[in-house]
Amino acid sequence: MTLGGMLKHLALVELWWFSEVLEGNERQPPWSEVDWNSDPDWDWHSSFDDSPDQLRGLWQETVNGSRSLTAAALRSGTTGTPICCAKRSTGRRASRPRSQTGVSRCGRR
């Protein structure tokens, strides 16, 4: 484990929970270009190719995006709406049942 790997991993975690799970957004590059099934730890070891400034910038940009999405959710009053998520490695999009309130359909298909 390295500090660079941790920063890149934390950026991915921020993106996953706030952009993909909370808002149901599609994964964007560089994350969408990774074959997570063949390399589930890409975020940890690919940091060797990045400079400290790049890693810090990636993490900070992702955190700023998470804060914006959280502020928007708080303004819209949707903080009580259930959210669904899939495992990161499946490549499936996380979904949020926007048309329903109070009842989660997570895991029921």
N, C-alpha and C positions, 0 to 999 in steps of 0.2 A: 504494500500500500504506500502511495506517495501523496503528498499534499496536492500535486497537480491532478492525480487521479481522483482524489476526494472532491476537488473543486468541480471537475467535469461531471462526476457522478451526482453531486448536489444540484448542478444545473439541470441534469436530466430529471431528477426527482421533482424539482420545482415545476418543470415543464409538464411532467406527467400528471401531477395532482391538480395543478391550477388550470392549465390550458386544455389538456386532454380529458381529464376526469370531470372537473368542474364545468367546463364550457363545451366539451365534446369536439374540440378542434382537431384537425388532422395534424399529425406530426410533421414538422418542417425540417429542412436540412440544418445541420448535418445529421440529425437523428434519423430522418426518414431514409437516408441512404445506406444505413447499416443493416446487415443481415444478422439480426439478433438471435436467430435460431442457431447459426453456426458460430457466433461469437457473442455470447451473452454478457461478457465482461468488457466489451469494447470501450465503454466509457472510462474504465479504469486504466487500461494500458495504452490507449491511443493518445493520452495526454503527453506522452514522451515526444510527440511530434509538434506540440504547441508550446509557445513561449509563455512565461508567467503572465505577461500582459494580456495575451490572448485568452488564457484560462480565466483570469480575473474578470476580463471584459465579458466573456461568455456567461459566467456565473452572475455577474451584476446585471446584465441585460435580461437574463431570465428572471431574476428576483424582481426587477422593476416591472416586468410583464405580469408576474404573479400579483404584485401589489395592485396594479391597475385592474386586473380581473377581479380581485377580491373587493376592491372599492366599488366596482360596477355591480357586483352581486349584492353587496350591502345596500347600495342605493336602490336597487330594484326590488329588494325584499325577498329574494329567492333563497335565502340562507337555510330555510327549512325544507326545501325541496330535496327529496332523496336523489342521490347520484349513484350510478352504477360504474363499475370499472372492470376491465379485463386485465389479465396479467400482461406486463410490459412485453414479455418475450413472445406473445401470441401474434403480435402485429395487428390485432383487431382494435378497432377504434373504441375508445371508451364512450359510453352513452349516458345521457342525462334525460330522463323522461320528462321533457318540458311540458307535455300536454296534460300531465296528471299532477295532482297535488296530494301529498301525504301518503301515497301508496307506491312503494318501490316494486318494480317488476324484475329486479336484479336476480339473475339465475333462473328465471322462468321464461322458457321459450317454447 
